[in-house]
Amino acid sequence: MTPAKIRNALLAVVAIALSAALYLGFQTQTQGTSLEAQAQRATPLATALDNGRPTLVEFYANWCTSCQAMAPDLAELKKNYGGSVNFAMLNVDNNKWLPEVLRYRVDGIPHFVYLDDTGTAIAESIGEQPLGVLEQNITALLAHEPIPYANVTGQTSVVENRTIEADPTSPRSHGNPRPS
């Protein structure tokens, strides 16, 4: 056998072994942490909005690598906090959830919306989050405290349209005279 044939045979064996390993790796993802398994066990949104418990709504997609990467952490959070927090999962690829996607302005996933025990959105976070960050957010949600690692989406004050007279001696006037 020539060295080229041995090399080709060895490459073919390695390619087959790597392909088998990749296939088996995808097949052995634990059922408890797969997105589909978690979505099936998630609290339905209608129930979450009406049962008087705080809720973490996750907007996700099966193809989202960040969503897949976070699945084991979210499974752990559900195991630890599932008795006191609703975990709702809404697949953005399902047109059924389009009103919620628009309502919560989901433009990137994973997108998390924190709802208080009345179903009111109080905060959100977008993108892959470390387990510790999610856990601190959930702890704050349960304690009715501000969500530490999120953009709060509460009420805002209305800015009134006012005319402010410029003081010509003020450095902010830039030497412009007072309007008449």
C-alpha positions as CSV (number, residue, x, y, z in Angstrom):
1,M,0.0,0.0,0.0
2,T,1.4,3.4,-0.9
3,P,1.7,6.2,1.6
4,A,-0.9,8.3,-0.3
5,K,-3.5,5.4,0.0
6,I,-2.7,5.0,3.7
7,R,-3.1,8.7,4.3
8,N,-6.4,8.8,2.4
9,A,-7.8,5.8,4.3
10,L,-6.7,7.3,7.6
11,L,-8.4,10.6,6.7
12,A,-11.6,8.8,5.7
13,V,-11.7,6.9,9.1
14,V,-11.1,10.2,11.0
15,A,-13.8,11.9,9.0
16,I,-16.3,9.1,9.7
17,A,-15.4,9.1,13.4
18,L,-15.8,12.9,13.7
19,S,-19.1,12.8,11.9
20,A,-20.4,10.1,14.2
21,A,-19.2,12.0,17.3
22,L,-21.0,15.2,16.1
23,Y,-24.2,13.3,15.3
24,L,-24.2,11.5,18.7
25,G,-23.3,14.8,20.5
26,F,-26.4,16.4,19.0
27,Q,-28.6,13.4,19.8
28,T,-27.5,13.0,23.4
29,Q,-28.5,16.5,24.5
30,T,-30.4,15.8,27.6
31,Q,-34.2,16.0,27.3
32,G,-34.4,18.2,30.4
33,T,-32.4,21.0,28.9
34,S,-33.4,21.0,25.3
35,L,-35.5,24.0,24.2
36,E,-38.3,21.9,23.0
37,A,-38.6,19.9,26.3
38,Q,-38.5,23.1,28.3
39,A,-41.1,24.8,26.1
40,Q,-43.4,21.8,26.6
41,R,-43.1,22.1,30.4
42,A,-43.2,25.9,30.5
43,T,-46.1,27.8,32.1
44,P,-48.6,28.8,29.5
45,L,-48.6,32.6,29.1
46,A,-52.3,32.9,29.9
47,T,-51.8,31.0,33.1
48,A,-48.7,33.0,34.0
49,L,-50.6,36.3,33.5
50,D,-53.5,35.2,35.8
51,N,-52.0,33.1,38.6
52,G,-50.6,36.0,40.8
53,R,-47.0,34.9,40.6
54,P,-44.1,36.8,39.0
55,T,-43.0,35.6,35.6
56,L,-40.0,35.4,33.4
57,V,-41.0,35.3,29.8
58,E,-38.3,34.0,27.4
59,F,-38.6,34.8,23.7
60,Y,-36.5,32.2,21.9
61,A,-36.1,30.1,18.7
62,N,-34.9,26.6,18.3
63,W,-32.2,27.7,15.9
64,C,-30.8,30.3,18.3
65,T,-27.4,29.2,19.5
66,S,-27.5,31.6,22.5
67,C,-30.9,30.2,23.5
68,Q,-29.5,26.7,23.2
69,A,-26.4,27.6,25.2
70,M,-28.6,29.1,28.0
71,A,-31.0,26.1,28.1
72,P,-29.2,24.2,30.9
73,D,-29.0,27.3,33.1
74,L,-32.7,28.1,32.6
75,A,-33.5,24.5,33.4
76,E,-31.6,24.9,36.7
77,L,-33.4,28.1,37.5
78,K,-36.8,26.5,36.8
79,K,-35.8,23.6,39.1
80,N,-34.8,26.0,41.9
81,Y,-37.5,28.7,41.5
82,G,-40.3,27.0,39.6
83,G,-42.5,26.8,42.7
84,S,-42.6,30.6,43.0
85,V,-41.9,32.0,39.5
86,N,-43.6,31.2,36.2
87,F,-41.3,30.5,33.4
88,A,-43.1,31.1,30.1
89,M,-41.4,30.4,26.7
90,L,-42.6,32.0,23.5
91,N,-41.1,30.8,20.2
92,V,-40.7,33.8,17.9
93,D,-41.0,31.5,14.9
94,N,-44.6,30.8,15.9
95,N,-46.9,33.4,14.5
96,K,-49.3,32.8,17.4
97,W,-46.9,35.0,19.5
98,L,-46.6,37.9,17.0
99,P,-48.8,40.2,19.2
100,E,-46.5,39.6,22.2
101,V,-43.4,40.0,20.0
102,L,-44.7,43.4,18.9
103,R,-45.9,44.3,22.4
104,Y,-42.6,43.7,24.0
105,R,-40.6,45.0,21.0
106,V,-38.6,41.8,20.5
107,D,-35.9,42.4,18.0
108,G,-33.2,40.0,19.2
109,I,-33.3,36.7,21.1
110,P,-33.1,35.5,23.6
111,H,-35.2,38.3,25.0
112,F,-36.4,38.1,28.6
113,V,-39.3,40.1,30.0
114,Y,-39.8,40.2,33.7
115,L,-43.4,40.5,34.8
116,D,-44.5,41.3,38.4
117,D,-47.2,39.3,40.1
118,T,-49.9,41.4,38.4
119,G,-48.6,40.5,34.9
120,T,-47.1,44.0,34.4
121,A,-43.8,44.1,32.5
122,I,-41.2,45.8,34.8
123,A,-37.9,45.0,33.1
124,E,-36.3,43.2,30.2
125,S,-32.9,41.9,29.1
126,I,-31.7,40.9,25.7
127,G,-29.0,38.4,24.8
128,E,-27.1,35.6,26.4
129,Q,-27.0,36.1,30.2
130,P,-24.8,34.2,32.7
131,L,-26.6,32.0,35.3
132,G,-25.6,34.3,38.1
133,V,-27.1,37.3,36.5
134,L,-30.4,35.6,35.8
135,E,-30.5,34.3,39.3
136,Q,-30.0,37.7,40.8
137,N,-32.7,39.1,38.5
138,I,-35.1,36.4,39.6
139,T,-34.2,36.9,43.3
140,A,-35.0,40.6,42.9
141,L,-38.2,39.8,41.1
142,L,-39.4,37.7,44.0
143,A,-38.4,40.3,46.5
144,H,-40.3,43.0,44.6
145,E,-37.0,44.9,44.1
146,P,-35.6,46.6,41.0
147,I,-34.1,44.1,38.6
148,P,-30.4,44.7,38.8
149,Y,-29.3,43.5,35.4
150,A,-32.0,44.7,33.1
151,N,-33.3,47.7,31.3
152,V,-36.3,48.9,33.3
153,T,-39.3,49.6,31.1
154,G,-41.5,51.4,33.7
155,Q,-43.4,54.7,33.4
156,T,-41.7,57.8,32.2
157,S,-42.3,61.5,32.9
158,V,-43.6,63.7,30.1
159,V,-41.2,66.4,29.1
160,E,-43.1,69.6,28.8
161,N,-42.2,72.1,26.0
162,R,-40.8,75.1,27.8
163,T,-39.0,78.2,26.6
164,I,-36.1,79.1,28.8
165,E,-34.8,82.6,28.8
166,A,-31.1,82.7,28.2
167,D,-28.9,84.7,30.6
168,P,-26.3,86.5,28.5
169,T,-23.9,86.4,31.4
170,S,-24.2,82.6,31.7
171,P,-21.5,80.5,30.1
172,R,-24.3,78.5,28.5
173,S,-25.5,81.5,26.5
174,H,-22.4,81.4,24.3
175,G,-22.7,85.1,24.1
176,N,-26.1,85.1,22.5
177,P,-28.4,87.8,23.6
178,R,-31.6,87.0,25.4
179,P,-34.5,86.3,23.1
180,S,-37.2,89.0,22.9
